[in-house]
Amino acid sequence: MICLEEVEVGFEASRMPSTESSIKEMIEKVKVEAGDEEKCMICLEEVEVGFEASQMPCSHVFHDDCIKKW
């Protein structure tokens, strides 16, 4: 039987911080279309229709300025 504590410790030990370059490679530029109603996951403000935003593989969308500061 595997103890949950052992699983959590093993998971923590295997995490490596992401480099700035690896994060930049994951970001895709997307244009927000009418009906998308996207919110920036950093500032939580709506991303305007027609605005070019940054999107991560998890589908979260960010204002370019917000993700650069983050």
C-alpha distance (Angstrom), angle and dihedral (degrees) to the residues before:
residue distance angle dihedral
M1 . . .
I2 3.82 . .
C3 3.75 117.1 .
L4 3.82 114.9 -133.3
E5 3.79 89.5 -133.3
E6 3.82 90.6 58.8
V7 3.80 90.9 50.8
E8 3.81 92.7 50.6
V9 3.81 93.0 47.8
G10 3.79 91.3 49.0
F11 3.79 91.2 49.0
E12 3.80 93.4 49.8
A13 3.79 92.6 48.7
S14 3.81 92.6 52.5
R15 3.81 96.1 52.7
M16 3.77 116.0 105.6
P17 3.80 122.8 -169.1
S18 3.79 113.8 -108.9
T19 3.76 118.0 -113.5
E20 3.79 120.9 -127.0
S21 3.80 90.5 -114.1
S22 3.82 93.4 51.6
I23 3.80 90.4 51.2
K24 3.82 91.5 49.6
E25 3.81 89.4 52.3
M26 3.82 90.7 55.9
I27 3.82 95.1 51.7
E28 3.79 116.5 95.8
K29 3.81 123.5 -168.2
V30 3.81 112.1 -126.3
K31 3.78 133.2 177.9
V32 3.80 113.7 -130.5
E33 3.80 109.9 -125.5
A34 3.81 129.0 -155.2
G35 3.79 110.0 -81.4
D36 3.82 95.0 24.7
E37 3.82 93.1 103.6
E38 3.80 92.9 -168.1
K39 3.80 123.3 -178.3
C40 3.78 124.6 -156.6
M41 3.80 106.3 -112.0
I42 3.82 91.1 -144.5
C43 3.82 105.3 47.7
L44 3.85 94.1 18.3
E45 3.82 91.4 -136.5
E46 3.79 120.8 133.1
V47 3.80 117.4 -93.4
E48 3.80 106.9 -129.6
V49 3.81 122.3 -118.2
G50 3.80 110.4 -97.8
F51 3.80 91.4 24.2
E52 3.80 118.2 129.5
A53 3.79 107.8 -128.2
S54 3.79 137.7 177.3
Q55 3.80 118.1 -107.5
M56 3.81 128.0 -166.5
P57 3.85 123.5 -148.4
C58 3.83 88.1 -100.8
S59 3.86 86.8 64.2
H60 3.81 94.5 -113.3
V61 3.81 111.5 144.3
F62 3.80 127.0 -145.8
H63 3.79 139.0 -177.2
D64 3.81 107.6 -109.4
D65 3.82 91.7 -121.7
C66 3.81 91.8 50.5
I67 3.81 95.6 50.9
K68 3.82 91.8 45.9
K69 3.82 91.2 54.6
W70 3.79 91.9 44.7
